[in-house]
Amino acid sequence: MQTQTGAHAIESTQVEERRFPPPPDFAANANAKPDIYTMGFEEFWKAEGETRVTWFKPFDKVLEWKLPYAKWYLGGKLNACYNCVDRHVEAGRGDKVAYHWEGEPADQLRTITFKDLQRDVVRFANGLKKLGVKKGTPVGIYMGMVPELPVAMLACARLGAPHTVVFGGFSADSLSGRLNDMECEFLITQNEGWRKGGRVPLKKNADAALDQAPRVKKSVVLRRTDGETVMKEGRDLWWHELVKDASADPASCPCEEMDAEALLYPLDPHAPTATRPGGPGGATVVAWVRARPGICPDRAVGSGMPLVRSWWLGKKRGKEAYVIPTVVEDSGAVSGRKVAFGIGHDLKHAPTKKNDGTGGDGRGQTPGLTVQDPSTW
């Protein structure tokens, strides 16, 4: 079958139409059964929301869709930390491994159970509370790939403190830009990190960034190496000293009940020098729905993520703002994924033709990105 003519023609000499069905016993254990493809869009996500996530208050409505804006699980109250950690301990899975950590140097290994994780998260959350972090307090996190990184994120989520996680390889300028964008009042970092045998001066970079981020009042520093570390009196304090006398009792720091549309964290553009469009207020809509792996491509992409779409939100500070869905891992809980919807890309990553709010369907050059009413997915 000839598919193209000319000097660069590509010919297919064989059309493969055979099918290889999985063994019945294998198919019987699949997460996604054939019946999901007969379900309506809202019916499917209502069932996922009700069965996959623990709610403090059930949601009243799955979706409010007014092009080009979408709101998910209206009226529902939940907490990301509770869903990732506490509910597994309460269900008797405290001794189950949440994740394994292999550090650098290579002989640094840790196995963290859900009970371990809950203890560390509660202690650090109580430490942050002593500093004045509470529901709504913006926090910056600038760390390497250490177990304390998810602890910091989950502690912020537990308190209801929106947090921006900045890649440890980014420069001081990139860090200060994100801290200022989020209007962060606190920073969590570490003295140094390891990268391919070399030391990364995270604290030194953070100090330079804080010179340009005047809203930050306190900086919590994890000691990762034995390197010499300059601490600024009145601003910097060590992680281990902060948690030394902090309670590990979950009852001492219960999870905040958060609206399903509340900001958890912003999603920044990939480019180190890029500025996140939209600002922190209402920029990220987080729908904690763990989609089943194995759903077919007409409903999902990759390991169970709903079909990738982007939604034009308008302009802010002269930049086009789009909502891009992404995937959030579940820290080793049970099989599945969480889907987070939020602004994550600037104009160059978005479709070439934006939706003007009239319901038009603007297809861009990026495969899979379409502005479209989700009821047609």
Secondary structure, DSSP 8 states (H G I E B T S, - for coil): -B---STT--B-S----------HHHHTT-SS-GGGGGS-HHHHHHHHHHHHS--SB--SEEEEEETTEEEEEET-EE-HHIIIIIHHIIIIITTSEEEEEE-SSTT-EEEEEHHHHHHHHHHHHHHHHHHT--TT--EEEEE-SSTHHHHHHHHHHHHT--EEEEETTS-HHHHHHHHHHHT-SEEEEES-EEETTEEE-HHHHHHHHHTT-TT--EEEEE--SSS-----TTTEEEHHHHSTT----GGGS----EETTS-------SSTT---TT-STT-EEEEEE---TT--TTTEETTTEE----EEEEEETTEEEEEEEEEE--TTSSS--EEEEEEEE-GGGS-SS---SSS---B-SSTT-B---GGG-
